[in-house]
């Protein structure tokens, strides 16, 4: 529900600095997933598989 509300705000007023700040705060608090955050901030989202994630950490 939070994602839909933020997305509607983005469509109406655009991605303003104020909205970016709100999105960042909700993401930092764990209220948005990485995928939702990426979509709201217009950042390409790439799902990393578990095997790829382990390889990057080694």
C-alpha positions in Angstrom: 0.0 0.0 0.0 2.8 2.4 0.8 4.4 1.6 -2.5 1.2 2.4 -4.4 0.8 5.7 -2.5 4.4 6.8 -3.3 4.0 5.8 -6.9 0.8 7.9 -7.2 2.7 10.9 -5.8 5.5 10.3 -8.2 3.1 10.2 -11.1 1.3 13.4 -10.1 4.2 15.6 -9.1 7.2 13.9 -10.5 10.2 12.7 -8.6 10.9 15.7 -6.5 13.7 16.0 -3.9 11.2 15.9 -1.1 9.7 12.6 -2.5 13.2 11.2 -3.0 14.0 11.9 0.7 10.8 10.2 1.8 11.5 7.1 -0.4 15.0 6.9 1.1 13.7 7.1 4.7 11.1 4.4 4.0 13.7 2.2 2.4 16.2 2.7 5.2 13.5 1.7 7.7 12.7 -1.5 5.8 9.2 -0.4 4.7 10.1 -0.7 1.0 11.8 -3.7 -0.7 14.9 -3.2 -2.9 12.8 -3.8 -6.0 10.1 -1.2 -4.9 12.9 1.3 -4.1 14.5 0.8 -7.5 11.3 1.3 -9.3 10.4 4.5 -7.4 13.8 6.0 -7.9 14.0 5.0 -11.6 17.1 2.8 -11.0 17.3 -0.5 -13.0 16.8 -3.4 -10.6 18.7 -6.6 -11.2 17.9 -9.6 -9.1 21.1 -11.3 -7.9 20.8 -15.0 -7.4 22.1 -16.6 -4.2 25.1 -18.2 -6.1 26.1 -14.9 -7.6 25.9 -13.1 -4.3 28.1 -15.6 -2.6 30.7 -15.4 -5.4 30.8 -11.6 -5.0 31.5 -11.9 -1.3 34.5 -14.3 -1.7 
